[in-house]
Amino acid sequence: MIAIFKDLADKSTAAIAVIKDDHEALRKHFGITDGNYFAMTMVTDAIIQGIKTALEPSKNEPPLKRKELLDLVDALVYDSVLAGVDNSDYLTLLQIIISKEPLYKTLSNTTAWSTALNEARNYRVISPDIYSVKIGSLRDHFAKAFDIGSAALALRKLGCRVDISGTQLEFSSGLEQVVGTLEKQIIAYGPVAFIQAIFSFLVHQHIYVPEYRRYLVKNDIAFAAMQVFPMLPFGYLLNLAVKHIGKPELPLKPSKARELMTEIERIAKHLGSIADARAYNIWEIQHQSADTLLDNIRAFALFDANFAFPSSDISDTIDYMEHLFSWLEDEAFINLYDFSKNDVVAVTKVIDLLTTDNGPQIIYTSAIQKQLKHLSIEKLTTILAYLSHLPNQINQEFILTEHYNKCTFGSKPLIALTPTKFLLCDKSWCAAAFYEVLATLVRGLDTKDNESNKKIGPALEQFVYEKFNKKGIDVLHGNYATGSVVKGEADGLVETENAIVLFEIKKKVLTRRSKTGSAVALIIDLAGSLLEAQVQAGRTELLLRQKGFIELENAGQITRIDFKDREIERLAISQWDFGSFQDRSIINSILSILINTEYTLIKEDSKSDADNFKKMQKLRKEHEIQAGQLQKVDSRFDHYPYFSCWFLSVPQIMVLLRYSNNNEEFYAALRATKSVTMSTMNFYFEFLHSFIRSPRRTGGE
């Protein structure tokens, strides 16, 4: 694609070069007949229109998508950096040509592209400085592509073979060897010492937030991309380091430690850059299209997995462990494992009590037993064995950033250094794994009908209701009353004076396969959480708006809720965090694009994927119909159809509830992040600064 474009550009000429100062000749050349005056903008407008006319595709020809042209720009930048060639002229021409139009004629239409390129050269004659790209300032114009190209060049020097295939960078060999070098450096530093260094840095940089007891690694973006620079892939480095825990750790001189860390950071930033998992400016987040969505959701997933990492308040985990399996009789559990599920919870609580610092901490069996004298040493030893990885058996197949599905570390929170000595790498990072161990044990009791999976959904709903009720917040829920024109139910409805908050709860999690950047897995996971919940909440909203009320039946009691022209907020609530996907801009983009875009599964790798895609298509169609119906009852849906739609996790809801003691206070906390976004793609960060630490709330200026 690069070669074809360069050939066409090299053959193009500026026809008006000899008449650029002759206004009458310019008027005649461009057919400008309006009025008795002349302005150079008339010429530039005519040129831009000429480019648009030349490249506008007909209905019966396959088009070239705008994104493909933007990819060509990136490829030219890569080519400049990797080959040391000056592509500034080609880049300038493309800057002139690419508009907001979504479709163009393909490069195979040489006549159309020759016309467009000739006009672009005319534009350069009239306005030589506008859109002008200088080879010495490539990063000022294309910061992200320049950084990716520079990282690829650095990796080539380290032994990688990298080429440009079409418009994409292709690493055909050498990457695994570079990662091998990186791992040797981590081993030399000492894996535990290295993990400690990362978490100490995160605490020092205030990325650990005590109010949440979790880390908030956000994508540092800006209005101007040139102000953004490569960052460390913290999650990727942590998952590499745990592979080697258990190997000898020798003390290093400070100078040697700094030298090793500098080299580790350098290589890690290169590997992070070529993953292309980061947005550099807010427009990449806020301006999505059907063509860019799949690439962008892939990038968001890779960012959350490799630059950020799972981070939870362990108290949320303990809450889950105590409540989500309350339906299970202890007898069956004890008969199989010789200890109760409550024993696992008790051990988790003691570990929380014993570990007060960030980063790696050592836990001894004897220290736990002092707190749990009723638990025999045999039972405690067995529980700790279930909670622990063995050294050198963690993440053994994990190498590249897209290998998250090969990360085994998240399944257990501890590492058994000896039979009585355990390592907790970081309490927040490992918190959710305590729940995962208990969930795995419960699944081990399952019969063929997958009982535990069926019970988690209702248990999660009951858990949420209890959390609301304890804070004095009235939640209504139930089936639509008999006689309703639509069958369905509402998981939750909270009334305030000015609003009705609807929520639907889904136990669907973001799978490890999604975290590798698999578009198929991401669509399935988002459909089973965000889309399904929003469609269900949309049914309730539509009934409220169409009829002016809704009746919910629960335990034989019917409750009527009148609309009263109040605001309606729709919350999709997931069991665990979905990271960047719970950013309001992303939610809006996904829901808006799915109105008019039907994604299909080209290759059915599995029956499960095929079945899930069919379910997604059915939901998408209902979502599309629902959007049209909502537009008819409220004109605001024409312009801001999903301004009142949310995607939150239960832990995020629990954060809102900390600052709520009634229905009105809950709504106030919820809407704190509604109208303003900091484009961090991190709900916790935005709520921290828009509400928890807000000067209006804390009394500051």
Order of alpha helices (4+ residues) and beta strands (2+ residues): alpha-alpha-alpha-beta-alpha-alpha-beta-alpha-alpha-alpha-beta-beta-alpha-alpha-beta-beta-alpha-alpha-alpha-alpha-alpha-alpha-alpha-beta-alpha-alpha-beta-beta-beta-alpha-alpha-beta-beta-beta-alpha-alpha-alpha-beta-beta-beta-alpha-alpha-beta-alpha-alpha-alpha-alpha
